Amino acid sequence: DLQSATTNFNQAKTLQREGRFKEALEVWERFLERDRNIVGDRGGTYFLQASVSLARIYYDRGKKEFDQGNPIGAALFWKMGKKVNPKDKDLRRGFGQLDEVARMIYREGYSLQEINIEEAIDKWNEVMMILLPDHPYYKKAKQRIDRYAERP
């Protein structure tokens, strides 16, 4: 109902302000679910603000993963952020960084294909975990994996 959605919204803002991001994330998600149940997919009055806040948390968590050398973890958080706020500039910049990393990993796999095909396939699978399915390097990695899967 409207009252519980409003309560969730205020609680999430407070938790985020206090730096309690894991808890804030859960409450933002509950708010968005309640908001959708009340007003449908178009979102209510606070939907945009909640989406921006939730995307910010996802971006920050992904950035932390990326900075720690975990592009797959970063991709996971940034993909979730993109779902709630596809126009977020920081997320777009993050995906640009992932693009560079994925290209490098793809090339590593390409270099390994004649030496160690299992390791090459692992690299290409990593590319597919980092990028979105419509990305050209995702498609190239999938084609490479499929090509070697067909060999006896």
Helices and strands as residue ranges (DSSP letters): H 2-17, H 21-39, H 47-67, H 71-84, H 89-112, H 117-130, H 136-149
